[in-house]
Amino acid sequence: MDTPRPIRKKEKSKEEVVVLVEVSWIDSYTDGGWSEYAPEKVETVTYGLLVKKTKDWVTLAMTKEKGYWGNLWYIPTKNVTNIRPIEEIQST
């Protein structure tokens, strides 16, 4: 009779995939001096590594190294109009 082999848990890979994205979003702006009331929806485009997307924030980083994110950029999710993946990158 064969003895059942113990179930081995998959080892966590030391590499993870991060995604370089383009985020389009509506930013606030100011009109200096005298002007007529005429607000515009002008999209701002920001590029970075997607750290996390929640109901409140889309968070990007400019760099990643050994579990740390560098230069975090927090964009209010309600202002985001589009997130376009550009490239998947293997990270440690």
N, C-alpha and C positions, 0 to 999 in steps of 0.2 A: 504494500500500500504506500502510495506517495504521501510524503509529509508536505503540508501546505507551506509555501514560502512566506516569510513575513512580508508584509506590505511595507515598502520603502517610500518614505516621503520624498517628493522631488526636492532636490537641493535648489535653493534660491540662486538664481543666476546673479553673479556680481555685476553683470551688465544689465542696464535697463534702456528702454527706448524713450527718448525725449523727442518732441516734435517741434520743429521750427514752423512758426505760423505767422500769418499776416492778419492783424485784427483791425477792422474798420469800425470806427465808433464816432459818436457825436460828442464833441468837446464843448465846453463853455467858451465864450469869447467876449470881448468888450469892444465897444465902438467909442473911440475917444472924440471929444468935441461935440459940436451940435450936429444932430442927425435926426432923420425921421425914423419912427418905429417900423422896422422891417427886418425881423429876425430871419436868419437863414439856417438851413440844416447843411452845414459843410462837414463832410466826413474827414476825420483825422485817421491816418493809417500808421500803425505801429507794428514793428517786426520784433520777434523774440522767441525764446523757448517757452512753451506752454508749461507752467508749473501746476496750475489747477484752475478749474472753472467751477464756481459755486453760484447759488442764486444771487449772491451779492457782488462777487468780484470775479473778474478774469485776471489772473495773475501771470505775468510774463517775467522772464529773467534774461539778462544779457549774457550770462555765463553760468556754467555748472562745473563743480569739481568736488569729487569725493563726498557726495551727499549734501554739499552746500550750494546754495543759489547765490549768484552775484547780481547786484543792481536790480532788485525787484521793482516791477512796475504794476501797480494795482489800478485796474480800470473798472468802473462800476458796470456790472453786467447789463443793467437796464439801458446803458448808453451804447452797447455793442450792437452793431447792425450785421456783422459778418465775421466769421473766423474761417480763414482759408489755410488748410495745411499745405506746407511747402515741401518739407522733407523730414523723414524719420532719421534720427541720429542715434547710434549706439553710444551709451554713456556709462561711466563707471561710478 
